């Protein structure tokens, strides 16, 4: 979600709130999906995130 917020802050916040409104009524993968995030911790998901974290740290 942080990475999504870097691309589209308002959209990421809207998606986050929509997921929160579902509460615990849905399975975790569905909550992640509604928040605009993949429930996947594999290389294809984490690599872009880690690259962006590196960029942010280098900018400090």
PDB file of N, CA, C, O and CB in Angstrom:
ATOM      1  N   UNK A   1       0.814  -1.179   0.000  1.00  0.00           N
ATOM      2  CA  UNK A   1       0.000   0.000   0.000  1.00  0.00           C
ATOM      3  C   UNK A   1       0.868   1.256   0.000  1.00  0.00           C
ATOM      4  O   UNK A   1       0.512   2.264  -0.610  1.00  0.00           O
ATOM      5  CB  UNK A   1      -0.932  -0.009   1.192  1.00  0.00           C
ATOM      6  N   UNK A   2       1.995   1.190   0.681  1.00  0.00           N
ATOM      7  CA  UNK A   2       2.890   2.352   0.668  1.00  0.00           C
ATOM      8  C   UNK A   2       3.342   2.653  -0.757  1.00  0.00           C
ATOM      9  O   UNK A   2       3.352   3.806  -1.186  1.00  0.00           O
ATOM     10  CB  UNK A   2       4.116   2.109   1.581  1.00  0.00           C
ATOM     11  N   UNK A   3       3.714   1.607  -1.481  1.00  0.00           N
ATOM     12  CA  UNK A   3       4.155   1.801  -2.854  1.00  0.00           C
ATOM     13  C   UNK A   3       3.020   2.352  -3.706  1.00  0.00           C
ATOM     14  O   UNK A   3       3.245   3.227  -4.543  1.00  0.00           O
ATOM     15  CB  UNK A   3       4.675   0.485  -3.444  1.00  0.00           C
ATOM     16  N   UNK A   4       1.815   1.856  -3.508  1.00  0.00           N
ATOM     17  CA  UNK A   4       0.652   2.397  -4.225  1.00  0.00           C
ATOM     18  C   UNK A   4       0.448   3.866  -3.895  1.00  0.00           C
ATOM     19  O   UNK A   4       0.082   4.655  -4.766  1.00  0.00           O
ATOM     20  CB  UNK A   4      -0.616   1.601  -3.880  1.00  0.00           C
ATOM     21  N   UNK A   5       0.682   4.238  -2.643  1.00  0.00           N
ATOM     22  CA  UNK A   5       0.489   5.639  -2.255  1.00  0.00           C
ATOM     23  C   UNK A   5       1.506   6.556  -2.923  1.00  0.00           C
ATOM     24  O   UNK A   5       1.234   7.739  -3.125  1.00  0.00           O
ATOM     25  CB  UNK A   5       0.582   5.784  -0.739  1.00  0.00           C
ATOM     26  N   UNK A   6       2.678   6.019  -3.268  1.00  0.00           N
ATOM     27  CA  UNK A   6       3.675   6.819  -3.964  1.00  0.00           C
ATOM     28  C   UNK A   6       3.247   7.096  -5.406  1.00  0.00           C
ATOM     29  O   UNK A   6       3.638   8.108  -5.988  1.00  0.00           O
ATOM     30  CB  UNK A   6       5.032   6.111  -3.941  1.00  0.00           C
ATOM     31  N   UNK A   7       2.446   6.201  -5.978  1.00  0.00           N
ATOM     32  CA  UNK A   7       1.955   6.370  -7.350  1.00  0.00           C
ATOM     33  C   UNK A   7       0.686   7.211  -7.393  1.00  0.00           C
ATOM     34  O   UNK A   7       0.525   8.078  -8.252  1.00  0.00           O
ATOM     35  CB  UNK A   7       1.695   5.009  -7.992  1.00  0.00           C
ATOM     36  N   UNK A   8      -0.226   6.934  -6.437  1.00  0.00           N
ATOM     37  CA  UNK A   8      -1.543   7.587  -6.418  1.00  0.00           C
ATOM     38  C   UNK A   8      -2.023   7.645  -4.976  1.00  0.00           C
ATOM     39  O   UNK A   8      -2.704   6.735  -4.502  1.00  0.00           O
ATOM     40  CB  UNK A   8      -2.580   6.825  -7.325  1.00  0.00           C
ATOM     41  N   UNK A   9      -1.666   8.716  -4.284  1.00  0.00           N
ATOM     42  CA  UNK A   9      -1.951   8.810  -2.849  1.00  0.00           C
ATOM     43  C   UNK A   9      -3.444   8.703  -2.566  1.00  0.00           C
ATOM     44  O   UNK A   9      -3.861   7.886  -1.745  1.00  0.00           O
ATOM     45  CB  UNK A   9      -1.411  10.123  -2.286  1.00  0.00           C
ATOM     46  N   UNK A  10      -4.245   9.513  -3.231  1.00  0.00           N
ATOM     47  CA  UNK A  10      -5.685   9.506  -2.963  1.00  0.00           C
ATOM     48  C   UNK A  10      -6.293   8.145  -3.264  1.00  0.00           C
ATOM     49  O   UNK A  10      -7.103   7.646  -2.483  1.00  0.00           O
ATOM     50  CB  UNK A  10      -6.388  10.585  -3.787  1.00  0.00           C
ATOM     51  N   UNK A  11      -5.920   7.542  -4.374  1.00  0.00           N
ATOM     52  CA  UNK A  11      -6.442   6.229  -4.726  1.00  0.00           C
ATOM     53  C   UNK A  11      -6.055   5.176  -3.702  1.00  0.00           C
ATOM     54  O   UNK A  11      -6.871   4.323  -3.353  1.00  0.00           O
ATOM     55  CB  UNK A  11      -5.948   5.820  -6.096  1.00  0.00           C
ATOM     56  N   UNK A  12      -4.821   5.225  -3.218  1.00  0.00           N
ATOM     57  CA  UNK A  12      -4.357   4.261  -2.215  1.00  0.00           C
ATOM     58  C   UNK A  12      -5.122   4.422  -0.907  1.00  0.00           C
ATOM     59  O   UNK A  12      -5.500   3.433  -0.280  1.00  0.00           O
ATOM     60  CB  UNK A  12      -2.852   4.426  -1.967  1.00  0.00           C
ATOM     61  N   UNK A  13      -5.346   5.653  -0.502  1.00  0.00           N
ATOM     62  CA  UNK A  13      -6.105   5.895   0.734  1.00  0.00           C
ATOM     63  C   UNK A  13      -7.551   5.439   0.556  1.00  0.00           C
ATOM     64  O   UNK A  13      -8.118   4.825   1.461  1.00  0.00           O
ATOM     65  CB  UNK A  13      -6.058   7.400   1.125  1.00  0.00           C
ATOM     66  N   UNK A  14      -8.143   5.724  -0.575  1.00  0.00           N
ATOM     67  CA  UNK A  14      -9.520   5.271  -0.836  1.00  0.00           C
ATOM     68  C   UNK A  14      -9.612   3.745  -0.788  1.00  0.00           C
ATOM     69  O   UNK A  14     -10.540   3.194  -0.197  1.00  0.00           O
ATOM     70  CB  UNK A  14     -10.008   5.787  -2.211  1.00  0.00           C
ATOM     71  N   UNK A  15      -8.648   3.067  -1.411  1.00  0.00           N
ATOM     72  CA  UNK A  15      -8.633   1.606  -1.396  1.00  0.00           C
ATOM     73  C   UNK A  15      -8.443   1.076   0.015  1.00  0.00           C
ATOM     74  O   UNK A  15      -9.078   0.094   0.401  1.00  0.00           O
ATOM     75  CB  UNK A  15      -7.529   1.073  -2.307  1.00  0.00           C
ATOM     76  N   UNK A  16      -7.581   1.714   0.784  1.00  0.00           N
ATOM     77  CA  UNK A  16      -7.332   1.304   2.168  1.00  0.00           C
ATOM     78  C   UNK A  16      -8.607   1.415   2.995  1.00  0.00           C
ATOM     79  O   UNK A  16      -8.954   0.494   3.735  1.00  0.00           O
ATOM     80  CB  UNK A  16      -6.215   2.159   2.794  1.00  0.00           C
ATOM     81  N   UNK A  17      -9.299   2.537   2.870  1.00  0.00           N
ATOM     82  CA  UNK A  17     -10.539   2.723   3.624  1.00  0.00           C
ATOM     83  C   UNK A  17     -11.605   1.722   3.199  1.00  0.00           C
ATOM     84  O   UNK A  17     -12.371   1.234   4.030  1.00  0.00           O
ATOM     85  CB  UNK A  17     -11.060   4.146   3.444  1.00  0.00           C
ATOM     86  N   UNK A  18     -11.654   1.420   1.927  1.00  0.00           N
ATOM     87  CA  UNK A  18     -12.630   0.430   1.447  1.00  0.00           C
ATOM     88  C   UNK A  18     -12.333  -0.943   2.065  1.00  0.00           C
ATOM     89  O   UNK A  18     -13.252  -1.674   2.435  1.00  0.00           O
ATOM     90  CB  UNK A  18     -12.605   0.341  -0.113  1.00  0.00           C
ATOM     91  N   UNK A  19     -11.059  -1.282   2.172  1.00  0.00           N
ATOM     92  CA  UNK A  19     -10.683  -2.550   2.804  1.00  0.00           C
ATOM     93  C   UNK A  19     -11.028  -2.538   4.289  1.00  0.00           C
ATOM     94  O   UNK A  19     -11.516  -3.535   4.821  1.00  0.00           O
ATOM     95  CB  UNK A  19      -9.182  -2.824   2.612  1.00  0.00           C
ATOM     96  N   UNK A  20     -10.778  -1.422   4.956  1.00  0.00           N
ATOM     97  CA  UNK A  20     -11.105  -1.329   6.378  1.00  0.00           C
ATOM     98  C   UNK A  20     -12.597  -1.508   6.624  1.00  0.00           C
ATOM     99  O   UNK A  20     -12.998  -2.088   7.634  1.00  0.00           O
ATOM    100  CB  UNK A  20     -10.646   0.010   6.938  1.00  0.00           C
ATOM    101  N   UNK A  21     -13.413  -1.015   5.710  1.00  0.00           N
ATOM    102  CA  UNK A  21     -14.862  -1.138   5.875  1.00  0.00           C
ATOM    103  C   UNK A  21     -15.321  -2.592   5.824  1.00  0.00           C
ATOM    104  O   UNK A  21     -16.379  -2.926   6.357  1.00  0.00           O
ATOM    105  CB  UNK A  21     -15.580  -0.335   4.802  1.00  0.00           C
ATOM    106  N   UNK A  22     -14.540  -3.453   5.191  1.00  0.00           N
ATOM    107  CA  UNK A  22     -14.878  -4.876   5.158  1.00  0.00           C
ATOM    108  C   UNK A  22     -14.577  -5.548   6.494  1.00  0.00           C
ATOM    109  O   UNK A  22     -15.117  -6.610   6.803  1.00  0.00           O
ATOM    110  CB  UNK A  22     -14.111  -5.579   4.035  1.00  0.00           C
ATOM    111  N   UNK A  23     -13.714  -4.919   7.276  1.00  0.00           N
ATOM    112  CA  UNK A  23     -13.368  -5.468   8.583  1.00  0.00           C
ATOM    113  C   UNK A  23     -12.835  -6.872   8.466  1.00  0.00           C
ATOM    114  O   UNK A  23     -12.107  -7.195   7.527  1.00  0.00           O
ATOM    115  CB  UNK A  23     -14.565  -5.449   9.502  1.00  0.00           C
ATOM    116  N   UNK A  24     -13.195  -7.704   9.413  1.00  0.00           N
ATOM    117  CA  UNK A  24     -12.741  -9.093   9.404  1.00  0.00           C
ATOM    118  C   UNK A  24     -13.723 -10.021   8.713  1.00  0.00           C
ATOM    119  O   UNK A  24     -13.692 -11.235   8.916  1.00  0.00           O
ATOM    120  CB  UNK A  24     -12.507  -9.568  10.812  1.00  0.00           C
ATOM    121  N   UNK A  25     -14.594  -9.445   7.896  1.00  0.00           N
ATOM    122  CA  UNK A  25     -15.646 -10.245   7.266  1.00  0.00           C
ATOM    123  C   UNK A  25     -15.179 -11.018   6.039  1.00  0.00           C
ATOM    124  O   UNK A  25     -15.910 -11.874   5.540  1.00  0.00           O
ATOM    125  CB  UNK A  25     -16.784  -9.357   6.880  1.00  0.00           C
ATOM    126  N   UNK A  26     -13.992 -10.738   5.551  1.00  0.00           N
ATOM    127  CA  UNK A  26     -13.494 -11.355   4.321  1.00  0.00           C
ATOM    128  C   UNK A  26     -12.146 -12.008   4.592  1.00  0.00           C
ATOM    129  O   UNK A  26     -11.460 -11.620   5.538  1.00  0.00           O
ATOM    130  CB  UNK A  26     -13.375 -10.309   3.181  1.00  0.00           C
ATOM    131  N   UNK A  27     -11.752 -12.982   3.792  1.00  0.00           N
ATOM    132  CA  UNK A  27     -10.426 -13.598   3.950  1.00  0.00           C
ATOM    133  C   UNK A  27      -9.315 -12.590   3.646  1.00  0.00           C
ATOM    134  O   UNK A  27      -9.505 -11.641   2.885  1.00  0.00           O
ATOM    135  CB  UNK A  27     -10.289 -14.830   3.027  1.00  0.00           C
ATOM    136  N   UNK A  28      -8.173 -12.817   4.250  1.00  0.00           N
ATOM    137  CA  UNK A  28      -7.049 -11.893   4.108  1.00  0.00           C
ATOM    138  C   UNK A  28      -6.678 -11.585   2.666  1.00  0.00           C
ATOM    139  O   UNK A  28      -6.477 -10.413   2.347  1.00  0.00           O
ATOM    140  CB  UNK A  28      -5.861 -12.449   4.804  1.00  0.00           C
ATOM    141  N   UNK A  29      -6.574 -12.568   1.774  1.00  0.00           N
ATOM    142  CA  UNK A  29      -6.229 -12.228   0.389  1.00  0.00           C
ATOM    143  C   UNK A  29      -7.229 -11.259  -0.248  1.00  0.00           C
ATOM    144  O   UNK A  29      -6.850 -10.411  -1.056  1.00  0.00           O
ATOM    145  CB  UNK A  29      -6.148 -13.495  -0.448  1.00  0.00           C
ATOM    146  N   UNK A  30      -8.491 -11.388   0.117  1.00  0.00           N
ATOM    147  CA  UNK A  30      -9.498 -10.478  -0.426  1.00  0.00           C
ATOM    148  C   UNK A  30      -9.355  -9.079   0.168  1.00  0.00           C
ATOM    149  O   UNK A  30      -9.530  -8.085  -0.537  1.00  0.00           O
ATOM    150  CB  UNK A  30     -10.904 -11.022  -0.159  1.00  0.00           C
ATOM    151  N   UNK A  31      -9.042  -8.996   1.452  1.00  0.00           N
ATOM    152  CA  UNK A  31      -8.825  -7.685   2.077  1.00  0.00           C
ATOM    153  C   UNK A  31      -7.618  -6.986   1.452  1.00  0.00           C
ATOM    154  O   UNK A  31      -7.674  -5.791   1.161  1.00  0.00           O
ATOM    155  CB  UNK A  31      -8.622  -7.837   3.602  1.00  0.00           C
ATOM    156  N   UNK A  32      -6.548  -7.715   1.251  1.00  0.00           N
ATOM    157  CA  UNK A  32      -5.370  -7.142   0.591  1.00  0.00           C
ATOM    158  C   UNK A  32      -5.742  -6.645  -0.801  1.00  0.00           C
ATOM    159  O   UNK A  32      -5.385  -5.532  -1.186  1.00  0.00           O
ATOM    160  CB  UNK A  32      -4.227  -8.184   0.503  1.00  0.00           C
ATOM    161  N   UNK A  33      -6.462  -7.476  -1.552  1.00  0.00           N
ATOM    162  CA  UNK A  33      -6.866  -7.097  -2.899  1.00  0.00           C
ATOM    163  C   UNK A  33      -7.704  -5.836  -2.914  1.00  0.00           C
ATOM    164  O   UNK A  33      -7.510  -4.964  -3.761  1.00  0.00           O
ATOM    165  CB  UNK A  33      -7.629  -8.219  -3.545  1.00  0.00           C
ATOM    166  N   UNK A  34      -8.638  -5.735  -1.974  1.00  0.00           N
ATOM    167  CA  UNK A  34      -9.496  -4.543  -1.920  1.00  0.00           C
ATOM    168  C   UNK A  34      -8.679  -3.300  -1.581  1.00  0.00           C
ATOM    169  O   UNK A  34      -9.023  -2.189  -1.986  1.00  0.00           O
ATOM    170  CB  UNK A  34     -10.621  -4.733  -0.884  1.00  0.00           C
ATOM    171  N   UNK A  35      -7.594  -3.499  -0.833  1.00  0.00           N
ATOM    172  CA  UNK A  35      -6.716  -2.381  -0.478  1.00  0.00           C
ATOM    173  C   UNK A  35      -5.728  -2.061  -1.598  1.00  0.00           C
ATOM    174  O   UNK A  35      -4.919  -1.141  -1.471  1.00  0.00           O
ATOM    175  CB  UNK A  35      -5.956  -2.697   0.809  1.00  0.00           C
ATOM    176  N   UNK A  36      -5.793  -2.812  -2.686  1.00  0.00           N
ATOM    177  CA  UNK A  36      -4.903  -2.544  -3.809  1.00  0.00           C
ATOM    178  C   UNK A  36      -3.544  -3.201  -3.673  1.00  0.00           C
ATOM    179  O   UNK A  36      -2.590  -2.805  -4.343  1.00  0.00           O
ATOM    180  CB  UNK A  36      -4.723  -1.078  -3.967  1.00  0.00           C
ATOM    181  N   UNK A  37      -3.452  -4.197  -2.814  1.00  0.00           N
ATOM    182  CA  UNK A  37      -2.176  -4.891  -2.596  1.00  0.00           C
ATOM    183  C   UNK A  37      -2.360  -6.379  -2.866  1.00  0.00           C
ATOM    184  O   UNK A  37      -3.442  -6.935  -2.675  1.00  0.00           O
ATOM    185  CB  UNK A  37      -1.650  -4.657  -1.145  1.00  0.00           C
ATOM    186  N   UNK A  38      -1.301  -6.997  -3.305  1.00  0.00           N
ATOM    187  CA  UNK A  38      -1.336  -8.441  -3.541  1.00  0.00           C
ATOM    188  C   UNK A  38      -0.976  -9.176  -2.257  1.00  0.00           C
ATOM    189  O   UNK A  38      -0.052  -8.778  -1.548  1.00  0.00           O
ATOM    190  CB  UNK A  38      -0.370  -8.840  -4.687  1.00  0.00           C
ATOM    191  N   UNK A  39      -1.697 -10.236  -1.963  1.00  0.00           N
ATOM    192  CA  UNK A  39      -1.360 -11.083  -0.824  1.00  0.00           C
ATOM    193  C   UNK A  39      -0.349 -12.109  -1.325  1.00  0.00           C
ATOM    194  O   UNK A  39      -0.640 -13.298  -1.451  1.00  0.00           O
ATOM    195  CB  UNK A  39      -2.642 -11.779  -0.204  1.00  0.00           C
ATOM    196  N   UNK A  40       0.837 -11.606  -1.602  1.00  0.00           N
ATOM    197  CA  UNK A  40       1.889 -12.403  -2.218  1.00  0.00           C
ATOM    198  C   UNK A  40       3.222 -11.841  -1.737  1.00  0.00           C
ATOM    199  O   UNK A  40       3.481 -10.643  -1.852  1.00  0.00           O
ATOM    200  CB  UNK A  40       1.788 -12.386  -3.792  1.00  0.00           C
ATOM    201  N   UNK A  41       4.043 -12.699  -1.210  1.00  0.00           N
ATOM    202  CA  UNK A  41       5.323 -12.251  -0.685  1.00  0.00           C
ATOM    203  C   UNK A  41       6.489 -12.838  -1.477  1.00  0.00           C
ATOM    204  O   UNK A  41       7.588 -13.021  -0.953  1.00  0.00           O
ATOM    205  CB  UNK A  41       5.446 -12.626   0.784  1.00  0.00           C
ATOM    206  N   UNK A  42       6.226 -13.126  -2.741  1.00  0.00           N
ATOM    207  CA  UNK A  42       7.251 -13.668  -3.620  1.00  0.00           C
ATOM    208  C   UNK A  42       8.085 -12.563  -4.251  1.00  0.00           C
ATOM    209  O   UNK A  42       7.801 -11.379  -4.071  1.00  0.00           O
ATOM    210  CB  UNK A  42       6.618 -14.523  -4.701  1.00  0.00           C
ATOM    211  N   UNK A  43       9.111 -12.955  -4.987  1.00  0.00           N
ATOM    212  CA  UNK A  43      10.033 -11.987  -5.602  1.00  0.00           C
ATOM    213  C   UNK A  43       9.356 -10.994  -6.543  1.00  0.00           C
ATOM    214  O   UNK A  43       9.748  -9.828  -6.588  1.00  0.00           O
ATOM    215  CB  UNK A  43      11.097 -12.722  -6.357  1.00  0.00           C
ATOM    216  N   UNK A  44       8.351 -11.431  -7.291  1.00  0.00           N
ATOM    217  CA  UNK A  44       7.703 -10.523  -8.241  1.00  0.00           C
ATOM    218  C   UNK A  44       6.984  -9.382  -7.529  1.00  0.00           C
ATOM    219  O   UNK A  44       6.846  -8.289  -8.079  1.00  0.00           O
ATOM    220  CB  UNK A  44       6.715 -11.291  -9.114  1.00  0.00           C
ATOM    221  N   UNK A  45       6.531  -9.637  -6.317  1.00  0.00           N
ATOM    222  CA  UNK A  45       5.844  -8.602  -5.549  1.00  0.00           C
ATOM    223  C   UNK A  45       6.830  -7.757  -4.741  1.00  0.00           C
ATOM    224  O   UNK A  45       6.710  -6.533  -4.680  1.00  0.00           O
ATOM    225  CB  UNK A  45       4.813  -9.237  -4.616  1.00  0.00           C
ATOM    226  N   UNK A  46       7.798  -8.421  -4.128  1.00  0.00           N
ATOM    227  CA  UNK A  46       8.701  -7.703  -3.232  1.00  0.00           C
ATOM    228  C   UNK A  46       9.809  -6.927  -3.939  1.00  0.00           C
ATOM    229  O   UNK A  46      10.284  -5.921  -3.412  1.00  0.00           O
ATOM    230  CB  UNK A  46       9.317  -8.666  -2.286  1.00  0.00           C
ATOM    231  N   UNK A  47      10.224  -7.373  -5.113  1.00  0.00           N
ATOM    232  CA  UNK A  47      11.328  -6.691  -5.809  1.00  0.00           C
ATOM    233  C   UNK A  47      11.026  -5.213  -6.090  1.00  0.00           C
ATOM    234  O   UNK A  47      11.849  -4.362  -5.754  1.00  0.00           O
ATOM    235  CB  UNK A  47      11.632  -7.407  -7.124  1.00  0.00           C
ATOM    236  N   UNK A  48       9.872  -4.873  -6.696  1.00  0.00           N
ATOM    237  CA  UNK A  48       9.600  -3.448  -6.928  1.00  0.00           C
ATOM    238  C   UNK A  48       9.520  -2.643  -5.631  1.00  0.00           C
ATOM    239  O   UNK A  48       9.930  -1.484  -5.589  1.00  0.00           O
ATOM    240  CB  UNK A  48       8.302  -3.290  -7.699  1.00  0.00           C
ATOM    241  N   UNK A  49       8.996  -3.256  -4.586  1.00  0.00           N
ATOM    242  CA  UNK A  49       8.923  -2.579  -3.299  1.00  0.00           C
ATOM    243  C   UNK A  49      10.319  -2.299  -2.756  1.00  0.00           C
ATOM    244  O   UNK A  49      10.603  -1.183  -2.322  1.00  0.00           O
ATOM    245  CB  UNK A  49       8.122  -3.416  -2.299  1.00  0.00           C
ATOM    246  N   UNK A  50      11.186  -3.296  -2.775  1.00  0.00           N
ATOM    247  CA  UNK A  50      12.537  -3.125  -2.251  1.00  0.00           C
ATOM    248  C   UNK A  50      13.339  -2.119  -3.084  1.00  0.00           C
ATOM    249  O   UNK A  50      14.140  -1.360  -2.540  1.00  0.00           O
ATOM    250  CB  UNK A  50      13.261  -4.472  -2.215  1.00  0.00           C
ATOM    251  N   UNK A  51      13.126  -2.116  -4.387  1.00  0.00           N
ATOM    252  CA  UNK A  51      13.801  -1.126  -5.225  1.00  0.00           C
ATOM    253  C   UNK A  51      13.378   0.288  -4.843  1.00  0.00           C
ATOM    254  O   UNK A  51      14.206   1.197  -4.794  1.00  0.00           O
ATOM    255  CB  UNK A  51      13.501  -1.383  -6.708  1.00  0.00           C
ATOM    256  N   UNK A  52      12.103   0.467  -4.575  1.00  0.00           N
ATOM    257  CA  UNK A  52      11.619   1.805  -4.188  1.00  0.00           C
ATOM    258  C   UNK A  52      12.116   2.198  -2.808  1.00  0.00           C
ATOM    259  O   UNK A  52      12.435   3.363  -2.570  1.00  0.00           O
ATOM    260  CB  UNK A  52      10.089   1.851  -4.216  1.00  0.00           C
ATOM    261  N   UNK A  53      12.183   1.240  -1.900  1.00  0.00           N
ATOM    262  CA  UNK A  53      12.723   1.522  -0.566  1.00  0.00           C
ATOM    263  C   UNK A  53      14.179   1.959  -0.687  1.00  0.00           C
ATOM    264  O   UNK A  53      14.597   2.906  -0.021  1.00  0.00           O
ATOM    265  CB  UNK A  53      12.601   0.276   0.360  1.00  0.00           C
ATOM    266  N   UNK A  54      14.949   1.282  -1.524  1.00  0.00           N
ATOM    267  CA  UNK A  54      16.348   1.671  -1.741  1.00  0.00           C
ATOM    268  C   UNK A  54      16.437   3.100  -2.271  1.00  0.00           C
ATOM    269  O   UNK A  54      17.268   3.882  -1.809  1.00  0.00           O
ATOM    270  CB  UNK A  54      17.034   0.699  -2.721  1.00  0.00           C
ATOM    271  N   UNK A  55      15.586   3.442  -3.239  1.00  0.00           N
ATOM    272  CA  UNK A  55      15.587   4.803  -3.785  1.00  0.00           C
ATOM    273  C   UNK A  55      15.282   5.823  -2.695  1.00  0.00           C
ATOM    274  O   UNK A  55      15.928   6.867  -2.612  1.00  0.00           O
ATOM    275  CB  UNK A  55      14.564   4.929  -4.928  1.00  0.00           C
ATOM    276  N   UNK A  56      14.298   5.516  -1.864  1.00  0.00           N
ATOM    277  CA  UNK A  56      13.935   6.441  -0.783  1.00  0.00           C
ATOM    278  C   UNK A  56      15.087   6.616   0.203  1.00  0.00           C
ATOM    279  O   UNK A  56      15.363   7.729   0.650  1.00  0.00           O
ATOM    280  CB  UNK A  56      12.685   5.937  -0.043  1.00  0.00           C
ATOM    281  N   UNK A  57      15.756   5.519   0.539  1.00  0.00           N
ATOM    282  CA  UNK A  57      16.875   5.604   1.483  1.00  0.00           C
ATOM    283  C   UNK A  57      18.047   6.375   0.881  1.00  0.00           C
ATOM    284  O   UNK A  57      18.700   7.155   1.573  1.00  0.00           O
ATOM    285  CB  UNK A  57      17.332   4.199   1.900  1.00  0.00           C
ATOM    286  N   UNK A  58      18.308   6.162  -0.380  1.00  0.00           N
ATOM    287  CA  UNK A  58      19.403   6.884  -1.039  1.00  0.00           C
ATOM    288  C   UNK A  58      19.133   8.389  -1.110  1.00  0.00           C
ATOM    289  O   UNK A  58      20.064   9.194  -1.134  1.00  0.00           O
ATOM    290  CB  UNK A  58      19.623   6.332  -2.448  1.00  0.00           C
ATOM    291  N   UNK A  59      17.866   8.754  -1.142  1.00  0.00           N
ATOM    292  CA  UNK A  59      17.503  10.162  -1.234  1.00  0.00           C
ATOM    293  C   UNK A  59      17.646  10.885   0.104  1.00  0.00           C
ATOM    294  O   UNK A  59      17.601  12.115   0.149  1.00  0.00           O
ATOM    295  CB  UNK A  59      16.084  10.297  -1.739  1.00  0.00           C
ATOM    296  N   UNK A  60      17.814  10.144   1.178  1.00  0.00           N
ATOM    297  CA  UNK A  60      17.944  10.774   2.505  1.00  0.00           C
ATOM    298  C   UNK A  60      19.275  11.440   2.699  1.00  0.00           C
ATOM    299  O   UNK A  60      19.531  12.010   3.759  1.00  0.00           O
ATOM    300  CB  UNK A  60      17.742   9.758   3.591  1.00  0.00           C
TER     301      UNK A  60
END
